[in-house]
Amino acid sequence: MTAAYTPVEAAPYEATSLTPEEVFARAAAHGDDHTIKFTDTALDVGGPLALAAAVRSVELNAPVFR
């Protein structure tokens, strides 16, 4: 299943200036259970890469927040 949905190239890593609280607020506003759970787990892991992954998960499933 993963191969069927995996892009040819990975999205570039983009650091975020958002705080973990802001990222979680966006996930919560989105309302999708999977987005919220992924974001919560990424924030538990911590670090800039996990935070960037959480931001990306919200962006992939919601209108762009700017």
Secondary structure as UniProt FT lines:
FT   HELIX           2..5
FT   HELIX           20..30
FT   HELIX           33..45
FT   HELIX           48..61
//
